[in-house]
Amino acid sequence: MKVLVVGSGGREHALAWKLAASANVSKVFVAPGNAGTAMEDGVSNLDIGPMDFDSLLEFAQKEGIGLTVVGPEAPLVAGMVDR
């Protein structure tokens, strides 16, 4: 399964690192990620901001993302889950 992690902080780094270690996960994408997530095996940063819902949705549909994990509260409060 492909996973998308939204955010750029230490919380998102820890989530991406642990998700990438799962045998059930083939690839982890982090939008936008950080320098730490860029160095993790099985993890790729994306040039998409956490509030760019249209681009995140388009990417998730195109890549067949099976799970999205949102780290920061702002996208949740702004209605990301409704997308």
Backbone as a chain_set.jsonl record, in Angstrom:
{"seq": "MKVLVVGSGGREHALAWKLAASANVSKVFVAPGNAGTAMEDGVSNLDIGPMDFDSLLEFAQKEGIGLTVVGPEAPLVAGMVDR", "coords": {"N": [[0.839, -1.17, 0.0], [0.453, 2.261, -0.716], [1.27, 5.214, 1.051], [0.342, 8.449, 2.136], [1.707, 11.079, 3.887], [0.9, 14.028, 5.46], [2.433, 17.061, 6.069], [5.26, 18.704, 7.724], [6.896, 18.511, 9.926], [8.624, 17.24, 12.9], [6.904, 15.331, 13.946], [5.614, 14.317, 11.673], [7.831, 13.256, 10.396], [8.53, 11.154, 12.138], [6.206, 9.584, 11.901], [6.262, 8.936, 9.131], [8.693, 7.52, 8.96], [8.17, 5.273, 10.602], [5.931, 4.162, 9.316], [7.082, 3.513, 6.842], [8.619, 1.374, 7.579], [6.894, -0.733, 7.77], [5.801, -3.898, 6.602], [3.552, -3.929, 5.087], [3.458, -1.62, 3.668], [4.344, -0.104, 0.699], [5.411, 2.281, -0.253], [6.081, 5.546, 0.987], [4.932, 8.797, 0.899], [5.637, 12.186, 1.593], [4.187, 15.253, 2.201], [4.806, 18.533, 2.724], [7.153, 17.432, 3.64], [10.523, 17.162, 5.034], [14.058, 17.849, 5.637], [14.926, 15.595, 7.031], [13.015, 13.574, 6.431], [13.566, 13.318, 3.769], [15.846, 11.798, 3.754], [15.18, 9.259, 4.508], [14.812, 5.757, 3.861], [12.589, 4.485, 1.443], [10.884, 6.614, 1.561], [9.543, 9.549, 0.146], [9.74, 13.0, -0.46], [7.322, 15.495, -1.31], [6.596, 18.267, -3.413], [4.35, 19.776, -2.395], [2.178, 21.753, -0.615], [0.757, 21.563, 2.73], [-1.78, 22.694, 2.84], [-2.738, 22.748, 0.317], [-5.16, 21.456, -0.922], [-6.377, 20.624, -3.352], [-4.205, 19.83, -5.01], [-3.086, 17.842, -3.396], [-5.181, 15.958, -3.329], [-5.377, 15.336, -6.061], [-2.83, 14.176, -6.467], [-3.001, 11.966, -4.71], [-5.067, 10.463, -5.874], [-3.984, 9.939, -8.415], [-1.679, 8.428, -7.762], [-2.746, 6.274, -6.419], [-3.096, 6.201, -3.601], [-3.449, 4.561, -0.549], [-3.811, 5.204, 2.109], [-4.036, 8.14, 3.997], [-2.298, 10.186, 6.195], [-2.657, 12.785, 8.362], [-0.703, 15.181, 9.814], [-0.438, 17.949, 10.899], [-2.693, 20.213, 12.593], [-4.028, 22.321, 11.294], [-4.756, 21.735, 8.487], [-6.731, 19.83, 8.981], [-8.656, 21.242, 10.458], [-9.38, 23.02, 8.496], [-10.857, 21.46, 6.81], [-9.846, 19.239, 5.379], [-10.428, 16.493, 5.589], [-12.928, 16.303, 4.479], [-12.502, 16.212, 1.817]], "CA": [[0.0, 0.0, 0.0], [1.12, 3.556, -0.715], [0.774, 6.078, 2.117], [0.662, 9.876, 2.062], [1.763, 11.782, 5.166], [0.819, 15.463, 5.213], [3.092, 17.876, 7.078], [6.702, 18.888, 7.541], [7.593, 18.569, 11.209], [9.177, 16.031, 13.499], [5.815, 14.35, 14.084], [5.435, 13.686, 10.373], [9.03, 12.457, 10.149], [8.389, 9.916, 12.911], [5.143, 8.789, 11.276], [6.743, 8.422, 7.843], [9.743, 6.531, 9.246], [7.556, 4.05, 11.12], [5.1, 3.598, 8.254], [7.965, 2.935, 5.821], [9.158, 0.116, 8.104], [5.858, -1.763, 7.727], [5.798, -4.798, 5.443], [2.332, -3.658, 4.323], [3.595, -0.329, 2.993], [5.329, -0.16, -0.384], [6.017, 3.601, -0.446], [5.531, 6.644, 1.788], [5.143, 10.136, 0.366], [5.405, 13.202, 2.607], [3.938, 16.544, 1.576], [5.982, 18.644, 1.874], [8.307, 16.741, 4.205], [11.642, 17.982, 5.529], [15.374, 17.271, 5.323], [15.002, 14.264, 7.633], [12.217, 12.613, 5.67], [14.236, 13.131, 2.477], [16.939, 10.845, 3.92], [14.672, 7.944, 4.914], [14.552, 4.776, 2.815], [11.175, 4.226, 1.195], [10.117, 7.847, 1.774], [9.815, 10.615, -0.824], [9.089, 14.285, -0.223], [6.581, 16.077, -2.42], [6.546, 19.726, -3.415], [2.944, 20.14, -2.252], [1.931, 22.275, 0.72], [-0.288, 20.857, 3.474], [-3.083, 23.328, 2.662], [-3.078, 22.675, -1.113], [-6.026, 20.278, -0.962], [-6.596, 20.167, -4.726], [-3.012, 19.11, -5.469], [-2.965, 16.616, -2.597], [-6.198, 15.023, -3.808], [-4.97, 14.894, -7.403], [-1.704, 13.262, -6.299], [-3.479, 10.728, -4.077], [-5.828, 9.695, -6.86], [-3.061, 9.511, -9.47], [-0.742, 7.43, -7.238], [-3.446, 5.171, -5.761], [-2.781, 6.241, -2.173], [-4.387, 3.763, 0.228], [-3.996, 5.794, 3.436], [-3.462, 9.47, 4.2], [-2.143, 10.537, 7.604], [-2.472, 14.233, 8.451], [-0.043, 15.534, 11.069], [-0.803, 19.245, 11.473], [-4.109, 20.43, 12.849], [-4.614, 23.324, 10.396], [-5.494, 21.149, 7.358], [-7.927, 19.145, 9.49], [-9.628, 22.277, 10.804], [-9.829, 23.635, 7.244], [-11.761, 20.554, 6.104], [-9.181, 18.264, 4.502], [-11.096, 15.181, 5.654], [-14.116, 16.339, 3.634], [-12.077, 15.956, 0.446]], "C": [[0.89, 1.242, 0.0], [0.442, 4.453, 0.311], [1.232, 7.509, 1.861], [0.61, 10.457, 3.466], [1.794, 13.271, 4.848], [1.462, 16.205, 6.379], [4.593, 17.907, 6.889], [7.503, 18.887, 8.844], [8.16, 17.241, 11.666], [8.137, 14.941, 13.669], [5.624, 13.583, 12.769], [6.637, 12.824, 9.994], [8.914, 11.119, 10.873], [7.317, 9.008, 12.311], [5.62, 8.149, 9.971], [7.771, 7.319, 8.042], [9.129, 5.207, 9.69], [6.679, 3.383, 10.069], [5.955, 2.911, 7.19], [8.546, 1.594, 6.276], [8.148, -1.034, 8.043], [5.959, -2.604, 6.452], [4.584, -4.565, 4.557], [2.406, -2.387, 3.494], [4.703, -0.423, 1.944], [6.068, 1.159, -0.576], [5.308, 4.605, 0.444], [5.92, 7.953, 1.11], [4.821, 11.124, 1.477], [5.285, 14.556, 1.918], [3.865, 17.627, 2.642], [7.198, 17.896, 2.406], [9.364, 17.705, 4.691], [12.956, 17.28, 5.189], [15.517, 15.863, 5.882], [14.223, 13.228, 6.847], [12.849, 12.338, 4.307], [15.333, 12.073, 2.551], [16.477, 9.432, 4.259], [14.453, 7.032, 3.707], [13.058, 4.553, 2.681], [10.278, 5.43, 1.354], [10.539, 8.876, 0.729], [9.055, 11.866, -0.428], [8.393, 14.76, -1.488], [6.602, 17.59, -2.292], [5.086, 20.179, -3.431], [2.74, 20.586, -0.802], [0.772, 21.562, 1.407], [-1.688, 21.466, 3.33], [-3.528, 23.332, 1.195], [-3.911, 21.422, -1.363], [-6.227, 19.743, -2.374], [-5.415, 19.348, -5.234], [-2.808, 17.813, -4.698], [-3.951, 15.56, -3.066], [-5.822, 14.466, -5.176], [-3.823, 13.881, -7.311], [-2.171, 11.926, -5.739], [-4.246, 9.857, -5.06], [-4.91, 9.134, -7.939], [-2.168, 8.364, -9.011], [-1.427, 6.233, -6.583], [-3.108, 5.074, -4.282], [-3.866, 5.494, -1.4], [-4.698, 4.342, 1.596], [-3.327, 7.154, 3.456], [-3.46, 9.76, 5.689], [-1.823, 12.029, 7.658], [-1.884, 14.57, 9.813], [-0.519, 16.847, 11.647], [-2.319, 19.415, 11.627], [-4.765, 21.346, 11.824], [-5.345, 22.711, 9.195], [-6.768, 20.426, 7.807], [-9.029, 20.151, 9.794], [-10.207, 22.904, 9.543], [-10.663, 22.698, 6.377], [-11.122, 19.535, 5.187], [-9.926, 16.927, 4.46], [-12.342, 15.137, 4.759], [-13.773, 16.097, 2.172], [-11.954, 14.474, 0.214]], "O": [[1.944, 1.265, 0.635], [-0.782, 4.464, 0.436], [2.359, 7.749, 1.427], [-0.404, 10.345, 4.155], [2.621, 13.724, 4.057], [1.087, 16.005, 7.535], [5.138, 17.233, 6.015], [8.683, 19.237, 8.838], [8.174, 16.256, 10.928], [8.45, 13.757, 13.55], [5.492, 12.359, 12.763], [6.484, 11.786, 9.35], [9.17, 10.068, 10.284], [7.508, 7.794, 12.225], [5.404, 6.959, 9.741], [7.722, 6.295, 7.361], [9.522, 4.144, 9.211], [6.686, 2.158, 9.947], [5.591, 1.845, 6.693], [8.923, 0.77, 5.443], [8.519, -2.19, 8.245], [6.177, -2.074, 5.363], [4.586, -4.964, 3.392], [1.507, -2.11, 2.701], [5.842, -0.772, 2.252], [7.219, 1.167, -1.01], [4.095, 4.533, 0.637], [7.086, 8.182, 0.79], [3.856, 10.939, 2.218], [6.161, 14.958, 1.152], [2.909, 17.629, 3.417], [8.183, 17.742, 1.684], [9.138, 18.914, 4.755], [12.96, 16.24, 4.53], [16.168, 15.019, 5.264], [14.713, 12.122, 6.618], [12.687, 11.25, 3.754], [15.714, 11.507, 1.526], [17.288, 8.506, 4.294], [13.972, 7.474, 2.664], [12.344, 4.446, 3.678], [9.054, 5.308, 1.294], [11.726, 9.055, 0.458], [7.87, 11.805, -0.101], [8.828, 14.46, -2.6], [6.623, 18.126, -1.184], [4.644, 20.87, -4.35], [3.096, 19.863, 0.128], [-0.102, 21.014, 0.736], [-2.677, 20.816, 3.665], [-4.589, 23.868, 0.875], [-3.427, 20.448, -1.941], [-6.245, 18.529, -2.574], [-5.606, 18.285, -5.826], [-2.405, 16.802, -5.273], [-3.593, 14.389, -3.188], [-5.937, 13.265, -5.417], [-3.84, 12.855, -7.991], [-1.781, 10.871, -6.239], [-4.081, 8.637, -5.068], [-5.048, 7.975, -8.331], [-1.92, 7.429, -9.773], [-0.754, 5.267, -6.226], [-2.861, 3.983, -3.769], [-5.055, 5.76, -1.574], [-5.728, 4.018, 2.187], [-2.197, 7.31, 2.995], [-4.476, 9.606, 6.367], [-0.84, 12.481, 7.073], [-2.49, 14.282, 10.846], [-0.971, 16.872, 12.792], [-3.107, 18.831, 10.883], [-5.943, 21.169, 11.512], [-6.465, 23.13, 8.903], [-7.766, 20.418, 7.087], [-10.188, 19.943, 9.436], [-11.38, 23.278, 9.512], [-11.13, 23.103, 5.312], [-11.79, 19.01, 4.296], [-10.033, 16.307, 3.401], [-12.762, 14.062, 4.331], [-14.66, 15.808, 1.369], [-11.606, 14.048, -0.887]]}, "num_chains": 1, "name": "protein.A"}
